[in-house]
Amino acid sequence: MADKSFIEKSESFPGKEEALEWGYEEGVEEAKYDPSLLEIPLSPNYVVCRDCEVINDGHSIQIVLKSKSVLVGGPLPRGHEFELHDVRFHWGRENQRGSEHTVNFKAFPMELHLIHWNSTLYHSIDEAVGKKNDIAIIALFVQIGKEHLGLKAVTEILQDIQYKGKSKTIPCFNPNTLLPDPLLRGYWVYEGSLTIPPCSEGVTWILFRYPLTVSQLQIEEFRRLRTHVKGAELLEGSDGILGDNFRPTQPLSDRIIRAAFQ
């Protein structure tokens, strides 16, 4: 990437380099390098999940994790653990769009979110939603390239959950496969909101700098999914295809953007 990139934020679920510039409808803001983010490294302590449920909820694909994986460090409160609750995907009907954030005004065909909640203070994600800084979302861009082996088990069963309300259990899923190489985990961070209802504030967004890849065949499996229950009558003007399920980028307003790399 170039030394300076223009990035637009999203607002969100349960919203790059030295002197980085971020572009919005309301002008340009700088994302400044913050060395304090490196005092305690951001550490995803994820474990392999057995019997994960993959769900088509009519809006997205959700992987619900049943093993306890946690995120600590970085911009998160010291001594607090944030438990990984689920993974959600946003994608476009075409490769030119799909991500909820953009770089240099360029969208990626897909963006995935690993959604965490503060399990040190709360008993469930529902209890944490809406509280200050008690939801943390790791966001990753996804571009077209080689097949993503970590998502292979998911894409292979999407035809079985083509319609809204369908779900299927996969015997083994490793959330670590969704993260880039440890040497490529530079990130930006800002405080925003959920991108799906209830769209509440209090979300720490951690946007990884380097994208993942999926093959064209893999993303096409997502584009075959449907927004409706099988056999249901479609609303006028709807073709029932699940896609373009991303929220448009929003103005930065008074939010501060920090970078964990120079």
C-alpha positions as CSV (number, residue, x, y, z in Angstrom):
1,M,0.0,0.0,0.0
2,A,1.1,3.6,-0.5
3,D,2.5,5.6,2.5
4,K,-0.8,7.5,2.7
5,S,-4.2,5.9,2.2
6,F,-7.7,7.3,2.3
7,I,-10.1,5.1,4.3
8,E,-13.8,5.4,5.1
9,K,-15.4,4.0,8.1
10,S,-18.5,1.9,8.6
11,E,-21.0,1.9,11.4
12,S,-21.7,-1.5,12.8
13,F,-23.0,-4.9,14.7
14,P,-24.8,-7.4,17.5
15,G,-18.1,1.1,11.5
16,K,-2.2,3.1,7.3
17,E,1.0,4.0,7.4
18,E,2.8,7.0,8.8
19,A,0.7,10.2,8.9
20,L,-2.1,8.2,7.4
21,E,-5.0,10.2,5.9
22,W,-8.6,9.2,6.1
23,G,-11.1,10.6,3.6
24,Y,-14.9,11.2,4.1
25,E,-17.7,13.4,2.8
26,E,-16.8,15.9,5.5
27,G,-13.1,16.2,4.7
28,V,-9.8,14.6,5.6
29,E,-8.6,13.5,9.0
30,E,-5.3,11.9,9.9
31,A,-4.9,8.6,11.5
32,K,-1.8,9.0,13.8
33,Y,0.6,6.4,14.9
34,D,0.0,5.6,18.6
35,P,2.9,3.7,20.1
36,S,0.9,3.1,23.3
37,L,-1.1,0.5,21.3
38,L,2.1,-1.7,21.2
39,E,2.8,-1.5,24.9
40,I,0.7,-4.6,25.3
41,P,0.3,-6.4,21.9
42,L,-3.1,-7.2,20.6
43,S,-3.4,-10.9,21.3
44,P,-6.1,-13.1,19.8
45,N,-6.0,-16.2,22.0
46,Y,-8.2,-18.4,19.8
47,V,-8.8,-22.1,20.2
48,V,-10.2,-24.7,17.7
49,C,-14.0,-24.8,18.0
50,R,-15.8,-28.1,17.8
51,D,-19.4,-28.3,16.4
52,C,-19.7,-24.7,15.3
53,E,-23.1,-23.7,13.9
54,V,-23.2,-21.8,10.6
55,I,-26.4,-19.9,10.1
56,N,-28.1,-18.1,7.2
57,D,-30.2,-15.4,9.0
58,G,-31.4,-13.8,5.8
59,H,-29.0,-10.9,6.2
60,S,-25.6,-12.5,6.5
61,I,-23.8,-15.8,7.3
62,Q,-22.9,-16.2,10.9
63,I,-20.5,-18.7,12.5
64,V,-21.4,-19.1,16.1
65,L,-18.5,-20.4,18.2
66,K,-19.0,-22.7,21.2
67,S,-15.5,-22.9,22.5
68,K,-14.1,-20.0,24.5
69,S,-11.6,-17.9,22.5
70,V,-10.5,-14.5,23.8
71,L,-8.9,-11.2,22.6
72,V,-6.7,-9.1,24.9
73,G,-4.2,-6.3,24.7
74,G,-3.9,-3.5,22.2
75,P,-6.5,-0.8,22.6
76,L,-8.6,-2.9,25.0
77,P,-8.9,-2.2,28.7
78,R,-5.9,-3.7,30.6
79,G,-6.7,-6.9,32.4
80,H,-10.0,-7.4,30.5
81,E,-10.8,-10.4,28.2
82,F,-13.1,-10.1,25.2
83,E,-14.7,-13.4,24.2
84,L,-15.2,-14.2,20.6
85,H,-18.9,-14.7,20.0
86,D,-19.3,-15.1,16.3
87,V,-18.0,-14.3,12.8
88,R,-20.1,-12.5,10.3
89,F,-19.6,-11.8,6.6
90,H,-20.5,-8.9,4.4
91,W,-20.1,-9.1,0.6
92,G,-21.2,-7.5,-2.7
93,R,-22.9,-9.0,-5.7
94,E,-19.9,-7.9,-7.7
95,N,-16.2,-7.8,-6.9
96,Q,-16.1,-4.0,-7.0
97,R,-18.1,-3.7,-3.8
98,G,-18.9,-5.5,-0.6
99,S,-16.7,-4.2,2.3
100,E,-18.0,-1.8,4.9
101,H,-14.8,0.1,5.0
102,T,-12.9,1.4,2.0
103,V,-9.2,2.2,1.2
104,N,-8.3,5.0,-1.1
105,F,-12.1,5.1,-1.9
106,K,-11.7,1.5,-3.1
107,A,-14.0,-1.2,-1.8
108,F,-13.2,-4.9,-1.3
109,P,-15.6,-7.6,-2.4
110,M,-16.0,-8.9,1.1
111,E,-15.3,-7.9,4.7
112,L,-15.6,-10.2,7.7
113,H,-16.1,-9.3,11.4
114,L,-15.0,-11.2,14.4
115,I,-17.3,-10.0,17.2
116,H,-16.1,-10.0,20.8
117,W,-17.7,-9.0,24.1
118,N,-16.2,-8.0,27.5
119,S,-16.5,-11.3,29.4
120,T,-14.6,-9.8,32.4
121,L,-17.5,-7.5,33.2
122,Y,-20.5,-9.2,31.7
123,H,-22.2,-12.6,31.5
124,S,-23.3,-12.4,27.8
125,I,-23.0,-10.4,24.7
126,D,-26.5,-9.2,25.1
127,E,-25.6,-7.7,28.5
128,A,-22.5,-6.0,27.0
129,V,-24.1,-4.4,24.0
130,G,-24.6,-0.7,24.4
131,K,-22.1,-0.3,27.2
132,K,-19.0,1.8,26.7
133,N,-16.1,0.0,24.9
134,D,-17.5,-3.4,25.8
135,I,-17.8,-4.8,22.3
136,A,-14.7,-5.2,20.2
137,I,-14.8,-6.1,16.5
138,I,-11.8,-7.2,14.4
139,A,-12.6,-6.3,10.8
140,L,-10.7,-7.9,7.9
141,F,-10.8,-7.0,4.2
142,V,-11.1,-10.0,1.8
143,Q,-9.9,-9.8,-1.8
144,I,-10.1,-12.2,-4.6
145,G,-7.0,-14.5,-4.9
146,K,-6.1,-17.9,-3.9
147,E,-8.5,-20.3,-2.1
148,H,-8.9,-19.6,1.6
149,L,-8.3,-23.0,3.2
150,G,-9.6,-21.9,6.6
151,L,-13.0,-21.1,5.1
152,K,-13.2,-24.2,3.0
153,A,-15.3,-26.1,5.5
154,V,-17.7,-23.2,5.6
155,T,-18.0,-22.5,1.8
156,E,-18.5,-26.2,1.2
157,I,-21.7,-26.3,3.3
158,L,-23.3,-23.0,2.1
159,Q,-25.4,-24.9,-0.5
160,D,-27.0,-26.7,2.5
161,I,-28.0,-23.4,4.1
162,Q,-29.0,-21.6,1.0
163,Y,-32.2,-20.3,2.4
164,K,-33.0,-18.0,5.4
165,G,-33.4,-19.9,8.7
166,K,-31.2,-22.8,7.6
167,S,-28.2,-23.8,9.7
168,K,-25.6,-26.6,9.7
169,T,-23.0,-27.7,12.2
170,I,-19.4,-28.2,11.1
171,P,-17.3,-30.5,13.3
172,C,-14.2,-28.3,13.4
173,F,-13.4,-24.6,12.8
174,N,-10.2,-22.8,13.7
175,P,-10.8,-19.0,14.0
176,N,-7.0,-18.5,13.9
177,T,-7.2,-19.2,10.2
178,L,-9.1,-15.9,9.7
179,L,-6.1,-13.9,10.9
180,P,-3.2,-12.8,8.7
181,D,0.4,-13.9,9.5
182,P,1.5,-12.5,12.9
183,L,4.0,-10.2,11.1
184,L,1.1,-8.7,9.1
185,R,-1.2,-7.7,11.9
186,G,-0.8,-3.9,11.9
187,Y,-4.2,-2.3,12.5
188,W,-6.2,0.9,12.8
189,V,-8.5,1.5,15.7
190,Y,-11.5,3.8,16.3
191,E,-14.6,4.0,18.5
192,G,-17.8,3.4,16.6
193,S,-21.1,1.6,16.6
194,L,-22.7,-1.6,15.5
195,T,-23.6,-1.9,11.8
196,I,-26.7,-4.1,12.4
197,P,-29.5,-3.4,14.8
198,P,-29.4,-2.2,17.5
199,C,-26.6,0.0,15.9
200,S,-25.6,1.1,19.4
201,E,-22.4,2.9,20.2
202,G,-19.5,1.6,22.4
203,V,-17.8,-0.6,19.8
204,T,-14.0,-0.7,19.5
205,W,-13.3,-1.3,15.8
206,I,-9.9,-2.9,15.1
207,L,-9.4,-2.9,11.3
208,F,-6.5,-5.1,10.1
209,R,-4.3,-3.5,7.5
210,Y,-3.6,-6.5,5.3
211,P,-6.5,-8.4,3.6
212,L,-7.3,-12.1,3.4
213,T,-8.0,-13.8,0.1
214,V,-10.8,-16.1,-1.1
215,S,-11.1,-17.6,-4.6
216,Q,-13.6,-16.5,-7.1
217,L,-15.4,-19.8,-6.7
218,Q,-15.6,-19.4,-2.9
219,I,-17.2,-15.9,-3.0
220,E,-19.7,-17.2,-5.6
221,E,-20.9,-19.7,-3.1
222,F,-21.9,-16.7,-0.8
223,R,-23.6,-15.0,-3.8
224,R,-25.9,-18.0,-4.2
225,L,-27.5,-17.6,-0.8
226,R,-31.0,-16.3,-0.4
227,T,-32.7,-13.7,1.9
228,H,-36.0,-15.7,2.2
229,V,-37.4,-18.9,3.5
230,K,-37.5,-21.6,0.9
231,G,-40.9,-21.5,-1.0
232,A,-41.7,-18.0,0.4
233,E,-43.3,-15.4,-2.0
234,L,-40.8,-12.7,-2.8
235,L,-41.6,-9.0,-2.2
236,E,-42.2,-6.9,-5.3
237,G,-38.9,-5.8,-6.8
238,S,-36.8,-8.4,-4.9
239,D,-35.0,-11.3,-6.5
240,G,-34.2,-12.9,-3.1
241,I,-30.5,-13.0,-3.6
242,L,-28.4,-12.3,-0.4
243,G,-25.7,-9.9,-1.3
244,D,-24.7,-6.2,-1.0
245,N,-25.4,-6.7,2.7
246,F,-23.0,-4.0,3.7
247,R,-23.7,-0.7,5.3
248,P,-22.5,2.4,3.3
249,T,-19.5,4.2,4.7
250,Q,-20.4,7.0,7.1
251,P,-18.8,10.4,8.1
252,L,-16.0,10.2,10.7
253,S,-17.5,13.1,12.7
254,D,-15.4,13.7,15.8
255,R,-14.0,10.2,16.1
256,I,-10.2,9.8,16.4
257,I,-8.3,7.2,14.3
258,R,-5.2,5.6,15.6
259,A,-2.7,3.4,13.9
260,A,-0.6,0.6,15.6
261,F,2.1,0.8,13.0
262,Q,4.3,3.5,11.3
